[in-house]
Amino acid sequence: MSRQEQEIICIVCPIGCRIHVAVDEGRVTELIGNACQRGTEYASREAVAPQRVLTTSIRIDGGTLPLVSVRSNRPVPRDRMLDVVAAIRSMVVSAPVAAGSIVAHNVLGLEVDLVATRTVEKKR
């Protein structure tokens, strides 16, 4: 059996609990130090399959700005983050783009969409 132990600082609430997590064969077997159930859920996910919401920008063609800021609509597996960023580097969207609109669907088949976080008007 391969037992891995780590300390995770919970970021779900302002308390910032230091949670000790032990993982055996891909399963959480011990979790100590959390003050709430949300900490339990966060540390369990983080120890086995960490994910992050991606915030970045995409080039925009014909816009009043050269880039439009975007974020993923759901967390991206951390081990795929660089692949997603590489795919985004080659993307270009056309102006206008409205805040809240989806500018890329199902990036790399991960069921993650990129959503514009600001409006960029078309250049006149």
MOMORA-V883495 format. One record per pair of residues at least 6 apart in sequence whose C-alpha atoms are under 6 Angstrom apart, sorted by the first residue. I is the first residue (numbers start at 1). J is the second residue. Records with the same first field share a line. If there is no record, write none. Layout:
I = J  J
This chain:
2 = 24
3 = 23  24
4 = 22  23
5 = 21  22
6 = 20  21
7 = 19  20
8 = 18  19
9 = 16  17  18
10 = 16  17
17 = 34
18 = 33
19 = 32  33  34
20 = 31  32
21 = 30  31
22 = 28  29  30
23 = 29
50 = 78
51 = 75  76  77  78
52 = 75  76
53 = 72  75  76
54 = 71  72
55 = 70  71
56 = 69  70
57 = 67  68  69  70
58 = 67  68
59 = 66  67  92
60 = 66  67  92  93  94
61 = 94  95
62 = 95  122  123
63 = 95  121  122  123
64 = 121  122  123
69 = 116  117
70 = 114  115  116  117
71 = 114  115
72 = 113  114
73 = 113
95 = 122
96 = 120  121  122
97 = 119  120
98 = 119
99 = 116  117  118  119
100 = 115  116  117
101 = 115  116
102 = 114  115
103 = 114  115
104 = 113  114
105 = 113
106 = 112  113
